[in-house]
Amino acid sequence: MSSSKNKAALISGASYGIGQAGAIALAKAGYDIVVTDLNTDSLNQTVEKVQECGVQVLPLSLNITLQESIDETFLKAFEVFPNLNTLVNNAGLPSLRKLAIDTTRLEWENIINTNLTGTFFMSTTFSKHLIKNKMPGSIIQLASTHGLVGFQGASTYGVSKAGIIHLSKMLAIELAPHQIRVNSIAPGTTFTESRAPSLEDPVRKAEMLNRVPLGRFAQSNEIAGAVAYLASDLASFITGQTLTLDGGLTVY
């Protein structure tokens, strides 16, 4: 990885799992880090791990469904790190695990407003600041293989992630003149603390692994490696793309 001196990144939903691993990977690459979640107390472990990398870290409370919270978070982040040029949109709600015909309007709106609308306004608010200050940058969106292929019982979540993938393409076109790159990462099932209970069920585990040619789940650090790559100069000519890390699931 090229030197990341004088760069900083904001990672939303960074308390554990992919968000925490992404923050650590970027810290190891030399980025100062802003980590966010609904409750800053939940960020304590991430803050400690990032500090061990020898960079500065700022924990902030953020609710991506509220524009005032987004505005306040970026105001504080840019005050501390004027060189903030990388955004990792990781915060979101997990899959509802419900058939479309059984999904209520409230459940639909809750996931879409968080995963897709929240990601949209995080990206546009961040971009406005970069454009105003004539700063190049990178936006990395965490999507999912559910946004690429159909899967029973995950329609609402899948639509929200498919929207993120297409949003990245649209933003990539609009922001390219400002040298702001926008890309998505579509992980397959990733073993994290929040997924552990369901993934340890032997029947469900066998069902899910049967769809993955490599025969295992992804690890958070593998997804974090993709985050660090897309943020780096090694990916300086990549924009509007979706990097799929799924053990071969989508090749069928």
DOLUMFI-560855 format. One record per residue (C-alpha): residue in three letters; residue number from 0; x negated, y, z negated. Coordinates in nm, 2 decimals. Example, Ala and Ser with C-alpha at 12.3 -4.5 7.8 and 13.67 -1.06 7.14 Angstrom:
% residues 2
{"ALA" 0 {-1.23 -0.45 -0.78}}
{"SER" 1 {-1.37 -0.11 -0.71}}
END
This chain:
% residues 252
{"MET" 0 {0.00 0.00 0.00}}
{"SER" 1 {-0.12 0.35 0.08}}
{"SER" 2 {-0.18 0.60 -0.20}}
{"SER" 3 {0.14 0.74 -0.35}}
{"LYS" 4 {-0.03 1.03 -0.54}}
{"ASN" 5 {0.21 1.33 -0.59}}
{"LYS" 6 {0.52 1.12 -0.51}}
{"ALA" 7 {0.81 1.04 -0.73}}
{"ALA" 8 {1.12 0.81 -0.69}}
{"LEU" 9 {1.46 0.79 -0.85}}
{"ILE" 10 {1.62 0.45 -0.90}}
{"SER" 11 {1.98 0.42 -1.00}}
{"GLY" 12 {2.11 0.13 -1.21}}
{"ALA" 13 {1.76 0.06 -1.34}}
{"SER" 14 {1.84 -0.11 -1.68}}
{"TYR" 15 {1.76 -0.46 -1.56}}
{"GLY" 16 {1.74 -0.69 -1.26}}
{"ILE" 17 {1.66 -0.55 -0.92}}
{"GLY" 18 {1.68 -0.19 -1.04}}
{"GLN" 19 {1.43 -0.25 -1.31}}
{"ALA" 20 {1.20 -0.45 -1.09}}
{"GLY" 21 {1.22 -0.18 -0.82}}
{"ALA" 22 {1.12 0.09 -1.07}}
{"ILE" 23 {0.82 -0.12 -1.18}}
{"ALA" 24 {0.71 -0.20 -0.83}}
{"LEU" 25 {0.71 0.17 -0.73}}
{"ALA" 26 {0.53 0.26 -1.06}}
{"LYS" 27 {0.26 0.02 -0.97}}
{"ALA" 28 {0.23 0.19 -0.63}}
{"GLY" 29 {0.16 0.51 -0.81}}
{"TYR" 30 {0.50 0.68 -0.81}}
{"ASP" 31 {0.63 0.88 -1.10}}
{"ILE" 32 {0.97 0.74 -1.18}}
{"VAL" 33 {1.32 0.86 -1.27}}
{"VAL" 34 {1.54 0.58 -1.39}}
{"THR" 35 {1.92 0.62 -1.44}}
{"ASP" 36 {2.21 0.43 -1.58}}
{"LEU" 37 {2.54 0.52 -1.75}}
{"ASN" 38 {2.37 0.49 -2.09}}
{"THR" 39 {2.01 0.59 -2.13}}
{"ASP" 40 {1.97 0.36 -2.43}}
{"SER" 41 {2.00 0.07 -2.19}}
{"LEU" 42 {1.69 0.20 -2.01}}
{"ASN" 43 {1.45 0.16 -2.30}}
{"GLN" 44 {1.29 -0.16 -2.18}}
{"THR" 45 {1.25 -0.03 -1.82}}
{"VAL" 46 {1.09 0.29 -1.95}}
{"GLU" 47 {0.84 0.09 -2.15}}
{"LYS" 48 {0.75 -0.13 -1.86}}
{"VAL" 49 {0.71 0.17 -1.62}}
{"GLN" 50 {0.49 0.36 -1.88}}
{"GLU" 51 {0.26 0.05 -1.89}}
{"CYS" 52 {0.19 0.12 -1.52}}
{"GLY" 53 {0.03 0.46 -1.62}}
{"VAL" 54 {0.28 0.69 -1.45}}
{"GLN" 55 {0.54 0.94 -1.59}}
{"VAL" 56 {0.89 0.83 -1.63}}
{"LEU" 57 {1.22 1.02 -1.70}}
{"PRO" 58 {1.53 0.83 -1.81}}
{"LEU" 59 {1.86 1.01 -1.73}}
{"SER" 60 {2.23 0.93 -1.77}}
{"LEU" 61 {2.42 0.90 -1.44}}
{"ASN" 62 {2.77 0.82 -1.33}}
{"ILE" 63 {2.76 0.79 -0.95}}
{"THR" 64 {3.14 0.82 -0.93}}
{"LEU" 65 {3.13 1.18 -1.06}}
{"GLN" 66 {2.98 1.45 -0.84}}
{"GLU" 67 {2.90 1.67 -1.14}}
{"SER" 68 {2.70 1.39 -1.29}}
{"ILE" 69 {2.51 1.34 -0.96}}
{"ASP" 70 {2.44 1.71 -0.93}}
{"GLU" 71 {2.32 1.74 -1.29}}
{"THR" 72 {2.10 1.43 -1.26}}
{"PHE" 73 {1.92 1.56 -0.95}}
{"LEU" 74 {1.89 1.91 -1.10}}
{"LYS" 75 {1.70 1.76 -1.40}}
{"ALA" 76 {1.50 1.51 -1.19}}
{"PHE" 77 {1.37 1.78 -0.95}}
{"GLU" 78 {1.29 2.01 -1.24}}
{"VAL" 79 {1.06 1.75 -1.39}}
{"PHE" 80 {0.93 1.60 -1.06}}
{"PRO" 81 {0.95 1.87 -0.78}}
{"ASN" 82 {0.77 1.61 -0.56}}
{"LEU" 83 {1.07 1.36 -0.58}}
{"ASN" 84 {1.09 1.23 -0.23}}
{"THR" 85 {1.23 0.87 -0.26}}
{"LEU" 86 {1.58 0.76 -0.37}}
{"VAL" 87 {1.67 0.40 -0.44}}
{"ASN" 88 {2.05 0.36 -0.45}}
{"ASN" 89 {2.09 0.04 -0.66}}
{"ALA" 90 {2.37 0.13 -0.90}}
{"GLY" 91 {2.70 -0.04 -0.82}}
{"LEU" 92 {2.96 -0.29 -0.94}}
{"PRO" 93 {2.93 -0.67 -0.89}}
{"SER" 94 {3.15 -0.88 -0.67}}
{"LEU" 95 {3.52 -0.90 -0.78}}
{"ARG" 96 {3.55 -1.27 -0.69}}
{"LYS" 97 {3.91 -1.24 -0.59}}
{"LEU" 98 {4.10 -1.31 -0.27}}
{"ALA" 99 {4.20 -1.01 -0.07}}
{"ILE" 100 {4.57 -1.08 -0.10}}
{"ASP" 101 {4.54 -1.09 -0.48}}
{"THR" 102 {4.33 -0.76 -0.51}}
{"THR" 103 {4.51 -0.46 -0.65}}
{"ARG" 104 {4.47 -0.11 -0.51}}
{"LEU" 105 {4.30 -0.01 -0.84}}
{"GLU" 106 {4.05 -0.29 -0.81}}
{"TRP" 107 {3.98 -0.20 -0.45}}
{"GLU" 108 {3.93 0.17 -0.52}}
{"ASN" 109 {3.71 0.11 -0.82}}
{"ILE" 110 {3.46 -0.09 -0.62}}
{"ILE" 111 {3.47 0.12 -0.31}}
{"ASN" 112 {3.44 0.45 -0.51}}
{"THR" 113 {3.14 0.32 -0.70}}
{"ASN" 114 {2.95 0.12 -0.44}}
{"LEU" 115 {3.02 0.31 -0.12}}
{"THR" 116 {3.14 0.66 -0.21}}
{"GLY" 117 {2.89 0.69 -0.50}}
{"THR" 118 {2.60 0.58 -0.27}}
{"PHE" 119 {2.72 0.83 0.00}}
{"PHE" 120 {2.71 1.13 -0.23}}
{"MET" 121 {2.39 1.02 -0.40}}
{"SER" 122 {2.23 1.02 -0.05}}
{"THR" 123 {2.38 1.34 0.07}}
{"THR" 124 {2.30 1.54 -0.25}}
{"PHE" 125 {1.94 1.41 -0.24}}
{"SER" 126 {1.90 1.49 0.13}}
{"LYS" 127 {2.03 1.85 0.09}}
{"HIS" 128 {1.75 1.92 -0.16}}
{"LEU" 129 {1.49 1.77 0.07}}
{"ILE" 130 {1.61 1.96 0.37}}
{"LYS" 131 {1.63 2.29 0.18}}
{"ASN" 132 {1.27 2.24 0.06}}
{"LYS" 133 {1.15 2.10 0.40}}
{"MET" 134 {1.03 1.78 0.23}}
{"PRO" 135 {1.02 1.44 0.42}}
{"GLY" 136 {1.15 1.15 0.22}}
{"SER" 137 {1.29 0.80 0.21}}
{"ILE" 138 {1.63 0.66 0.10}}
{"ILE" 139 {1.67 0.29 0.03}}
{"GLN" 140 {2.01 0.15 -0.02}}
{"LEU" 141 {2.08 -0.19 -0.19}}
{"ALA" 142 {2.34 -0.37 0.02}}
{"SER" 143 {2.40 -0.74 0.02}}
{"THR" 144 {2.43 -1.04 0.26}}
{"HIS" 145 {2.80 -1.01 0.17}}
{"GLY" 146 {2.79 -0.70 0.39}}
{"LEU" 147 {2.66 -0.91 0.68}}
{"VAL" 148 {2.87 -1.23 0.67}}
{"GLY" 149 {3.21 -1.33 0.55}}
{"PHE" 150 {3.26 -1.51 0.22}}
{"GLN" 151 {3.58 -1.62 0.06}}
{"GLY" 152 {3.68 -1.42 -0.25}}
{"ALA" 153 {3.44 -1.13 -0.20}}
{"SER" 154 {3.62 -0.91 0.05}}
{"THR" 155 {3.62 -0.59 -0.15}}
{"TYR" 156 {3.26 -0.61 -0.25}}
{"GLY" 157 {3.16 -0.72 0.10}}
{"VAL" 158 {3.34 -0.43 0.26}}
{"SER" 159 {3.16 -0.19 0.02}}
{"LYS" 160 {2.82 -0.34 0.11}}
{"ALA" 161 {2.89 -0.34 0.49}}
{"GLY" 162 {2.98 0.02 0.45}}
{"ILE" 163 {2.64 0.09 0.29}}
{"ILE" 164 {2.47 -0.08 0.58}}
{"HIS" 165 {2.65 0.13 0.84}}
{"LEU" 166 {2.61 0.44 0.63}}
{"SER" 167 {2.23 0.39 0.64}}
{"LYS" 168 {2.25 0.38 1.02}}
{"MET" 169 {2.46 0.70 1.04}}
{"LEU" 170 {2.24 0.89 0.79}}
{"ALA" 171 {1.92 0.77 0.96}}
{"ILE" 172 {2.03 0.94 1.28}}
{"GLU" 173 {2.14 1.26 1.12}}
{"LEU" 174 {1.84 1.29 0.89}}
{"ALA" 175 {1.56 1.18 1.13}}
{"PRO" 176 {1.50 1.55 1.25}}
{"HIS" 177 {1.42 1.63 0.89}}
{"GLN" 178 {1.18 1.33 0.86}}
{"ILE" 179 {1.40 1.16 0.61}}
{"ARG" 180 {1.41 0.78 0.66}}
{"VAL" 181 {1.71 0.57 0.55}}
{"ASN" 182 {1.71 0.19 0.53}}
{"SER" 183 {1.91 -0.08 0.36}}
{"ILE" 184 {1.80 -0.40 0.19}}
{"ALA" 185 {2.05 -0.70 0.20}}
{"PRO" 186 {1.95 -0.95 -0.07}}
{"GLY" 187 {2.10 -1.29 -0.09}}
{"THR" 188 {2.20 -1.42 -0.43}}
{"THR" 189 {1.93 -1.30 -0.67}}
{"PHE" 190 {1.87 -1.45 -1.02}}
{"THR" 191 {1.91 -1.17 -1.27}}
{"GLU" 192 {2.02 -1.14 -1.63}}
{"SER" 193 {2.38 -1.05 -1.53}}
{"ARG" 194 {2.40 -1.34 -1.28}}
{"ALA" 195 {2.25 -1.61 -1.50}}
{"PRO" 196 {2.57 -1.74 -1.67}}
{"SER" 197 {2.75 -1.81 -1.33}}
{"LEU" 198 {2.44 -1.93 -1.16}}
{"GLU" 199 {2.37 -2.19 -1.43}}
{"ASP" 200 {2.70 -2.36 -1.37}}
{"PRO" 201 {2.59 -2.68 -1.19}}
{"VAL" 202 {2.89 -2.70 -0.95}}
{"ARG" 203 {2.87 -2.33 -0.85}}
{"LYS" 204 {2.49 -2.34 -0.83}}
{"ALA" 205 {2.50 -2.64 -0.59}}
{"GLU" 206 {2.77 -2.48 -0.38}}
{"MET" 207 {2.57 -2.16 -0.34}}
{"LEU" 208 {2.23 -2.32 -0.28}}
{"ASN" 209 {2.37 -2.55 -0.02}}
{"ARG" 210 {2.41 -2.23 0.20}}
{"VAL" 211 {2.04 -2.13 0.16}}
{"PRO" 212 {1.79 -2.31 0.38}}
{"LEU" 213 {1.50 -2.23 0.14}}
{"GLY" 214 {1.70 -2.40 -0.13}}
{"ARG" 215 {1.66 -2.14 -0.41}}
{"PHE" 216 {1.78 -1.80 -0.53}}
{"ALA" 217 {1.58 -1.48 -0.48}}
{"GLN" 218 {1.39 -1.33 -0.77}}
{"SER" 219 {1.41 -0.96 -0.86}}
{"ASN" 220 {1.04 -0.90 -0.79}}
{"GLU" 221 {1.09 -1.03 -0.43}}
{"ILE" 222 {1.36 -0.77 -0.37}}
{"ALA" 223 {1.14 -0.50 -0.54}}
{"GLY" 224 {0.86 -0.58 -0.30}}
{"ALA" 225 {1.09 -0.48 -0.02}}
{"VAL" 226 {1.18 -0.16 -0.20}}
{"ALA" 227 {0.81 -0.07 -0.24}}
{"TYR" 228 {0.74 -0.16 0.13}}
{"LEU" 229 {1.02 0.06 0.27}}
{"ALA" 230 {0.91 0.35 0.05}}
{"SER" 231 {0.55 0.33 0.16}}
{"ASP" 232 {0.37 0.47 0.46}}
{"LEU" 233 {0.35 0.12 0.60}}
{"ALA" 234 {0.72 0.16 0.69}}
{"SER" 235 {0.68 0.52 0.82}}
{"PHE" 236 {0.83 0.43 1.16}}
{"ILE" 237 {1.13 0.23 1.02}}
{"THR" 238 {1.47 0.39 0.98}}
{"GLY" 239 {1.83 0.29 1.02}}
{"GLN" 240 {1.74 -0.08 0.96}}
{"THR" 241 {1.85 -0.35 0.73}}
{"LEU" 242 {1.59 -0.57 0.57}}
{"THR" 243 {1.75 -0.91 0.49}}
{"LEU" 244 {1.60 -1.12 0.21}}
{"ASP" 245 {1.83 -1.42 0.19}}
{"GLY" 246 {1.62 -1.74 0.22}}
{"GLY" 247 {1.77 -1.80 0.57}}
{"LEU" 248 {2.14 -1.78 0.47}}
{"THR" 249 {2.24 -1.55 0.76}}
{"VAL" 250 {2.06 -1.75 1.03}}
{"TYR" 251 {2.36 -1.98 1.07}}
END
